[in-house]
Structures are given as structure tokens and as C-alpha cells.
Amino acid sequence: MRKYLGTYVDIYLQSFYSDLKGQTNEYCQLVNSKIQDLKHDPYRNSELMKGPHKGRRKVRINNSDRLVFIICEECRECGFHTIFRCSDCKTTSECTLIFSNILLGHDYKGSTRW
């Protein structure tokens, strides 16, 4: 599915910053490392989410937390743009990753503890 072979551009939603607030420096460095890897190949080691998170992808940060993001080229190709309705969709490049949030507290089976 990947069309773009360069480094993706990253955009962060306010909810992403809210989830990082209060985390340790080590945790933030781990998240940043994951983001740098994703910018080179966002499809590698990530999986498409279902249900209320349909159209987003997740990748492991550690055993319990997941980094949630959207790949603009996949969003348009699969028709997820009708779900998200981003106001800047037409002006945002397809080679963009939108980091929406961090899901905290997942157990090893993928279901939430809360």
C-alpha cells in the first residue's frame, strides 16, 4: 500500500500533547524514538485499528501503551477521510502522519484495563 518512499512529515494533535504531559523524560524519549522510526516506514510494525478507532493505526510503545496515528495516504485511499473530516485534508500532503493520542494501560491481549 505504501506509495511514498521518503521521510513522512509529522503533525501532532493537542490530545497527543495532553497524553504526554506528566510522563517521564525516558518515556518521552521512547515515544520520540518510535515516531522517528514511523516517519521512515509507518506501515512496519503497526496495525490498523477497528471499532471506534477505525482508520487509525497503532504501534507499541511498551507492553501496555500504544501510539495512535493516521497515515494521510491510507486515509484517502481507504476512504477514512469521510470519518475524520479533517478541515485541512485537501491541503495536507499524502506523506503526512498525524499523531492523535497515546492509549495508556493496555494489557498484553490488547484490551484495556479500564
N, C-alpha and C positions, 0 to 999 in steps of 0.2 A: 504494500500500500504506500510505502514511503516514496515520495516524489523528489523531495528536496534533499540534496546531498551535502549541504553546507552546515554551518552552525545556526541553530534556531535563535530567534530573538525571544527574550523572556519579558513577560508582563506579570505584575502581581496585583491581586485584588486586596482590598482592605481587610477582608476576612482572613487572608493568609497572614498578614502582619499581626492581626489580633491573636491568631493561634500561636505565633512565635513569641509573643510578648510574655515575659516571665520565664522563658526557658533558659537553660544554662548556655554558656558560650560554646561548650563542647557539642551540645545538641544542635545549636545554630550552625556550627562548622560542618557537622554531619549532613544537615539539610542542604547547606550550600554545596557540598561535595556531590550530593545526589542531583542537584539542579545542574551543575556543570556537566555531569555525565549525560543527563537527559537532553541538554542543549545540542549534543553531538548525535544522539540517536534516541529519540523519545519512545520508540516502539520496543526497544530492547528492555527486557525485564519488567515491562509494565503491562497491566491488563485492563481491558475495557470494563467499566463498571456497569451494573444493572440496576433496575429499580429506580429509586428517586435520584440516583446519581448517573443515570443513563447518559452516555455521551462523554463522560469524563473518564480519565484513566487514573490508575493508582500505581504507586511503586512503594516498596518497603523502605522505611527509614530505619527501623529496628524491628524487634519481634512483635511489638504491639502497635506501632504507629505507621500511618500511610500518608504519603504526599499525594495530593489530588491535583490534577491539572487537565487542561484541554489542549489538544493539538488542532490549530485552526484548519489545516488542510484536511484532516479527518472529519472535523465538524462539518465542513461544507460538502465534502464528498459523500458522507453518510446521511446528510440531511438533519444533523443535530442542530444546525443554526435556527431551525424553526422552534426548537425547545428553548434555547438560550436567548435568542433575540438580542444579541449584543448591539448596542447603538452604533458602534464603530466597526461593525462587521465588514462593510464594503471597503473601508479604508485600511483595515488591518491586513497585513501580509499573510499569506498562507503559511509561511515559515515562522509562525509565532506560537509560542507556548504561553498559555495563561494559567498561572498557578493560583488556584482558588482557595484551598484550605489544607489543613492537616487533620486527618482523622486520628484522634488520640484514643488509646485504650482498646484496641482490637486484640482479641486473643488469637492464638495460633490457627484456629479454624476459620477465621475471617469474620466471625460475628462479634458484635460489640458487647462490651461488658455492661453497658448502661441501657 
